[in-house]
Amino acid sequence: MTTVSPDDATARPVTPPTTPPTTSVRKVAVASGIGTTIEFYDFFIYGTAAALVFPTVFFPALGSTAGTVASFATFAVAFIARPAGAVLFGHFGDRIGRKRTLISTLLLMGISTFLIGLLPGAETIGVAAPIILVLLRFGQGFAVGGEWAGATLLTAEYAPAKRRGFYAMFPQLGPSAAFILSSATFLVTGAVFGDTNETFLNYGWRIPFLFSAVLVLIGLYMRLAIEETPVFREAVADAPAPAARRLPVLDAWHVQKREVLLAAGALASLFSLFYMGTAYLTSYGTKTLGFDRPFVLITGIIGAVVFGIAIALSAAYSDRVGRRRVILISCVVAVPWTLALFPILDTGSAGLYVLAMCVTLTIFGIAYGPTGALLPELFQTRFRYTGAGLGYNLAGVLGGAIPPLLAAPLTAAYGSIAVGVMLAALSVLSIGCTLKLTETKDVSMRA
């Protein structure tokens, strides 16, 4: 809801900014896309390493199954951190601006990722290794919790109303590009150092993490070159005195709690498909199905290209038919697909594994494309960063943290079909929440 509540005592008429920004929407879109690519590259290399390397490096005493569960538990830590990051960075994003806050999230992500690349394994420093790993993973999640909302707001608030879905697509393409980049770096390092030897386990896997420092410098250059959004500048000019304002998180929860919770439920299916398709299926393909690491990584790259195309098409299409309808299509298709997914995988066919990865990530992409416009459109300007970030990152906990964590024990206890049932249940929840959301494509962002 972007219309101002009639009982909101802080609402005031909007006045235009005195100096229009000179930054073009295309420049903002590119900068946001590059920024989210870098942030998610850092995030995804952890997921790939959690599937392929971390059980051996950080949890060698636990054995294969328990080590994988422990590794994905550290992966899930980031999703727990994301709502906290959404609250903190959302506060500053709604108070001091989108641009400056996004620079902070990029730096935090880059430092956390670089330090993971330097972290000794359990054989060197013992139990301290997984503890420090968890802390650094928390830092990654904290940063991503503030990144997504700011990047999408930056483009959505600059974009023309009739093409908001199209322009908000660019930060949404970041995960696709990042997954290609992260899989490619592991593919190259594996080819150089060998997939199973001690050199790769000791040093080779660290290169993608250390390489993130270069990408962060590129991202900082791009973000420093753009201006604050005109919508935020208007809101600041029109805002009441700081003493009269509530904290953005309290404001968002008081005024639009329903939208926060419905957004979280509506996007749970999206998150479950994505992180199962990227992190868990990488592990399942190597450890359960016995495919070699290069094949699984190449499959991930193919899947990332496919879901990038799905994101672009669905985002543009949502400008015509609405965000809600496109997301609903994804959730409905996800129910039968998730039930069929693991029986298809368990045939052991390499071709069907590629198909399963591509279809799973395509269904994700159909919902993810319109989400970049939907969440900014749902919330009022004065707490939009916080509200959008909370909805998105609560969905991350529900759909991104829990399924990968439960998948291995569910498979061990009940067979792989239990994972499909869990994913289908999340998709049913998302259908119900999406139906309760209002359509947003024609709302004004200046409210």
C-alpha angles and dihedrals in degrees: 000000000000097000113103116250112248091229093053105115094192096058116114136172114275118248124196120253115260094229117037113221116253095209111112121229090239092056090049091048092052093045091049092047093050091046095052090044090058094044093049093043087061090045095048099046085062090054092049092047091046089057099041111023118011098073087062099036102041105019105034095140095058100067128232103301098036091042090054091049091049091047092052089045088063087046089055092051089077091059091053088052094049099077089049089051090048090055097046099040090037088058092055093038090056093043108036101018146273097266100054093044092052091054089056094050091050093051093047092050093047095049093047092049095046091051091051087058089056097044115117118230129250093267089061105040102011122214092356089074098066091039092055089043090057091049093051091045088053088054090053092051092045090055096046089048088066098033105065099052093046095049094049092044090052092059098033093052092049097043125097110255097245093050100038093116091052096050094040085058093076098073087042089061089060094087091051094051091041094052091051090049095046094047091047094051092051089046092053096044090047090052092048099044100026126256100255109022128106093252092064093044092048102037116353097073090053095065096077089052094048091045089063089078090069092049092049091056090053091049093049091052091053096047095047089056096063132075132233115275118269090230092058092044090055091048092052092049090051100040124116121244113293092247090060095053127089122223108278092239092053091044093050093046094046097046104030108018090132092058092047092053096041091049090051092051094043093054097043092092091050092054094044092053094046101048093039088050095047108031108018099040089050088058093040092051094053103033104032105025095034099229116154120255098249091053092051092047093048089049088053091053091051090049091050092054090050096049091045088059090047091052093051095047096044093046092052092043091053089065086066105037104019137262096262096057095050093048090048091055090056094049093048094049090046094064099067092032095056090050090053096040102086097040086055092048093046092062084080092225114149091210092052090048089057090046092049092051093048096046093046092052093042091057088049091049093053090061097036096057097065093038092079090065099030100063097046088048092052097061138062117252097246093063101015096118091051097042096047092044093049094050093046097046096043085056087052091058093048099042105020106038104036104046098052089044094051098037099082097047092043090052092048093049104036108009130259093294088074089066090054091051090052092051092047091052090054090050091052089052089051092051091055094047094045091053089056094051119095120235112260109181095104099043123114118247091209098083 
